Amino acid sequence: MNIVFFTFYYSPDLCAGSFRATALVEALSKKLSDDDYLHVITTHPNRYAAHSVEAEDVEVNGNIVVHRIAVPKHQGGMISQSRTFFVYVLSAAKLCYKLKPDFLIGTTSRLMTGVLTWFSARIIKRNYYVDLRDIFSETISDLFARKNKTLGYITKKIFSAVEKRFFNGAAGVNVVSEGFPEYFQDNSIDTSSWSFYPNGVDKEFINFPPAKDILSQKVKTILYAGNIGNGQGLETIIPSAAKRLGSGYRFVVVGDGGTKSLLKMAIERDGLTNVELLPPVSRVKLIEYYKKADILFLHLNDIPAFRRVLPSKIFEYAALGRPIVAGLNGYSAKFISTSIPYACLFEPGDSNGAESCIRNAANLKISGKVVSNFVDTFSRFSIMDKMADNILQVAVRS
């Protein structure tokens, strides 16, 4: 069998999409024979301009062949990201046509990677599988609607129509959140055969050292690690929360993204000295920051699309055995409430609620057994192993 796997981000890039794609490829590889080939068509690392990593154009590891496409650098803005995606899509489609695979897989939070998978499959007359990590039509239209309702409505209509085409044509579809199917059912898409394999806990975060006694810390460290973009809205919550908390608390923000400049401006405007902004780092370095953290912070803006998601960061945080303070609602808030008793939830954008949760975090009871059970239940290795079986069953049937 000859399989093509489309993913815009792949190791050694630093992001949730890269970590998931890499784990899934490794799981698939173990289930294929030496005579099979799994061609990963991806990009050279480009997730963050502040974190540059070199990688080979073509990398062969057993039955895995990674093809990396050079794309223009982007600064996180919509126009620059669109240009970068366009270059990837053109080159990836041409390469797929040359490879003539028997089956195609696309993992996507961006619409174009899904469209690329669908289009390539149509051209070479093969079946395909989609791993859906975000609802692009709803996310992009909600963001546009905040500025112009008419533009948001038109955008949703256009992208929903495109999504309907490639989902209805897929031999298999997986979602990372059980909050997704309802949206597509409302848009007349049959989701009855869709699977649910969420994100999970990577091996780097298993058996993590226990947390320090928070109450004994003179200055308590609140860590946020991840993307800093429109979706996270950190500029709307961290500066105001830091101002309320005062010098006994310190925010450390590790990451990059399109709205990092807004966060920096808000910090400087309020003259805050208890918020530190750091660039993206490797997972090895990130683990060191996690060890020093007293509280882990997460926030998503309050827009309809984010009420359906289940951020991968939740799994990473939960495995660390530290109190979690999260500004979430919808499905992710429900998941945390039922699965992570050492988390405190507040309404997105509510700095009063954030302050209250942070001050109460030291009193959250953390059972080592509960953490261990969470890790066992949501092991990335186990989840990807089952998902790989599902994909190959679909491939054989089709």
N, C-alpha and C positions, 0 to 999 in steps of 0.2 A: 504494500500500500504506500502511496505517495501522498502526503498531506501537506497543505499550506496553512500556516497559522499567521493571521494578520494581527499585529498588536503595535500600536504607535510607540508605546514605552516598553522597554525590556531591560533586564540587567546589563550593565551596572547602573542604569538610571535610577533615580531615587523618587519613587512615588508609589501609591497604592496599586496603580495599574501595572507597573513593572513587577512588583512583588508577586501579584496574583498570576500574571502571565508566565513568569519564570517558574513558579511552583507548578502550574498546570502543565507546562511543557515537560518538566522533569517527570511528572506523574505519567504523562502519556508515553514518554520515551521508554519507561520501564515495561510498558505493556505491549510495545511494538517489537518485532523481531529485528535482527541485524540487517535483514534484507529490506526493511521498511525505511522510509525517510520522512522526517518531520522538518519541513522547511519553515523557519520563523522569519517572516518579512517584517522588519522593524526599522527604527531610525538609529542614528548615532545619538548617544546621550545628549538630551537637550532640554530636560524638564526645567532646570533652573540655570539662568545665566551665571549665577554666582557660584555654581558648583559644576565645574567642567571635568569630565572624565573621558579618557581615551579608550577606544575599543576598535577591534579589527573590522574591516569591511565584510569579510566572510570568516566565520568561525565554525569549525567542524568538531563536534564532540560525539563520537559514536554515531547513532542514527539521527542526531540533531544537527541541522545546518542552519546557522543564523546568518541572515543577509541584512546588513545595516545600510540604510540609505542616508546620505548626507542631506540635511535640510537646513534652511536658513534659520539663524538664531531668532528667537522672539523674546519680547519683554513681558509677556503675559496678557497683552492687549488683544482684543478680538480680531482686529485687522491683521496684526502680525502673526497670530496663531492660525488664522485662516490661510494666509500665504504659505506658512510652514506645512499645514495639512495638505494643501493642494499639490505641493511638490512631492510629498510622500505618496499621495494617492496615485498620481501619474506614474511614478517610477515603480510602485508596488504592483500596480495592475499589469504593467508591461512584463515584469519579472514573473508574475504568476502565469501569464499567458505562455511564456517560454517553458516554465516548469511542467505545465499540463498535469496538475495534481488529480488524484482520484476523489479527493474530498477537501473541503475548505472549512476553516474555523476562524471566526472573528471575535475578539474580545473588545468591547467598546463602551466608553462613556460618552464618546463624541459620535455624532451621527455619521460622519464621513467614513469612519472605519467600518461601520455596519454596511453603509452603502457600497463601499469598496468590496466587501465580501460578497454581497448580493450581486453586484455588477459583474465581478470576475467569474462568479459561478454561472451566471447566465451566458457569458461569452464562451466559456469552455464546456458548457452543458454538464455541470456537475452539481451535486447537492452540497449544502452548507449548514453550519451550526453557529448560532450567535450566543455569546456570553454577555449579557446585558448588565452593565454596572451603574447605569444612570439613565433617567428618562430625558433625553435631550430636548424633545419638542416642548415638554412642560417647563424644564429648567430655563431654556433660552427665552421662551415666550414670557415667563414670569419676570425674568430680569428686564426684558424690554418693556413689559407692561408697567413697571415701576416708573418709567419715564414717559411712556406714551401708550395708552390702552389700545388704541387702534392698531399701532404697530405690533403690540403683543398679540392681539387677536389674529392678525394676518400671518404673523410668524408661526403661530401655533397651527393654523390651518395647513400651511404649506408643509411644515416638517412632520405633522401628524400623518398627512397623506403619504409622504415618503416612507415613514416608519411602517405604515400599514402594508405597503408593497413588500418590503423586505422581510418583515416578520411572518406574513402569510406565506411567503415562499420558502421559509426555512424548514429544513428537515428536523431541526431541534432548536429550542431556545431555553436558556437558563437565566435566572434572575438572582441577584445577590441580596435582594430584599423582598420579603413577602408582602411589602406594601406596594409593589409594582403592578401585579396583575390586574387589580381593580381598575387602574387608570386605563389600561389597554382594553379591558372588557367594555368599558364605557365608550371606547372608540371603535367598537364592533370588530375586535380582534379576538379570535378564539385562543384562549390561554390554557385550555383544559389539559393539554399534554406537556406544558412547560414544567421544567424542573427548578428546584431551589437548592443551590449550593452556595452558601454565603462566603464572605471572607473569613479569615480565621487567624489563629495565633501561630506565628512563625517560630521556628526552633530557637532563634536567638533570644526569645523572651520567655522560654520555659525554664523553670527552676530559678527564677530571679531572686536576688538577695532580699531579705525582708526589709521593710521600711524602718526608718528611725522613728523614735518617739516624737511626734510632731509638737506636743506641748512643751517639750524641753528645748525646742529651737527658738533662739532669740529672734531671728528673722526667718520666717517661713517662706519657702520657695514654691511658687506656683508655675508649673511648666506647661507651655503649649508648644507642640512640635508638629509641623505640617505646612500645608499650603496657606498662603495669606492672600485670599482673593475675595471677589464679590460674595461668594457663597458663605464664607466664614464671617464676614462683617466684624472682624476683630477691632477695627477702629471705632466701632459703635459701642463696645462694651469694656474692653480692657482699660483704656485711659480713665473712664469714669469709675470703674471698680477699684483701680489702683489708687485713685485720689481718695476714695472713701476709706480704704483699708489703711492707708498711711505707711509709715516706715517699718512697721512690724511685719510687713509682707512685701515680697518682691516677685514680680512677674518676669519670667525668662521666656522669650519667644524665639524659637528656632525654626527658620524656614524662609521662604521667599514667595513672591507672587505679585499679581497685578495691583493690589491695594496696600502693599507694604509702605509705600510712600505716604498714603493717607494716615496710616497708623503712626508713622514717624512724625508727621506734622501734628497730629493730635497730642502726642506725647510732649513735643516741644512747645506747643501752644499752652499746655497746662503746666509746663515746667516740672514735669514728673522725673524723679530720680530713682523711682522704684520699679521701672520697667526697662529691661535690657533686650535689645534686638540683636539676634545673631544670625549669620548666614546658614544655609542648609549644610548638613554634615553627613558623613557616612554613617551607616548603622552602628559601626564599632564605636564611633565617637558619640553618637546619640545615646547609646546605652550608658555611657558615663554621665550624661546629663540626667537620664532617668534615675540613676542611682542616687543622685544628689537632690532629686525633687521630693518635696513633701506632699504636694497636691498636683494632680494632673487636670488640665483645663481643656474644654472642648466647647465650640459654639458654632451654630449655623444660623444664618439669617432666617427670619420668619416669613417665608414665602411658601405657597402651596406645594411646590415640587419637593422641597426638603422635608415635608411631613411624611414622605414615602420612603426616604432613603435609610440605609443602615451603614453609616460610615465605617470604613475599615479600621480607623483609628480607635474605635471602641474596643475591638478585640485586642489590639496591642496594649492599650491602657489597662484593660481588665486583667491581663496576665501579670502585670507588674506588682499587684498587691498593694497599691497606694490609693488613697481616697481620690475619687473622680468628681469633678464639678463640671456639669454639662448644661449648656443652654440649648435645649432641644425640645421639640414637640413631635407629635405624630407617632409613626411606627418605631423610630429609634428610641424615643422616650419610653414607649411601652416595653421594648426589648430590654432596656436598662433596668426598668422597674422590676421586671420579672427575673432577670438573670444576674444582676450585679447589685447586691445589697449595700456595698460600700461606695455607692455613688449618690450624689445629691443633684437633683434636677431643678432648674429655674427656667422661666420663660425667656426665649431669645430676646435680647435687647434690654432686659430688665436688670439694671446695675444694682438695684436694691436687693433683688433676689440673688444675684451673683455674690454680692458681699456677704449676705446671710449664709449662703451655702459654704463659702470659703471659710468663714469664721467657725462654722459648725463641723467642718471636715475633720478636725482633730478628734471629734467624738464618734466618728463613724467606725463601727466595729468591723474588723477585717479578719476573717477566719482563713487560715492557711488551707483548710480542707475545701472551703468554698472556692477559693482561687484555683486550687488544683483540679477540682471538678470542672470548672469553667474551661480550663486549659485542655483537659481531656476531651470534653464535649466538642470544643471548637478548634481542635488541632488542624492547622492548615494542611498538614501532610495527609491526615485522614480524610478531610473534606475533598481535597484535590484527587486523592486516590479513587474515591467513589465517583467523582465527576468525570474522571478519565474513563472509567468503565462505561458510564452513561453515554459519553460522546462516541466511543468506539462501537457501542451497540447501535447507536443511531447511524453511524457510518456504514456498518455492515448491512443494516436493513435497507439503506438507501442505495 
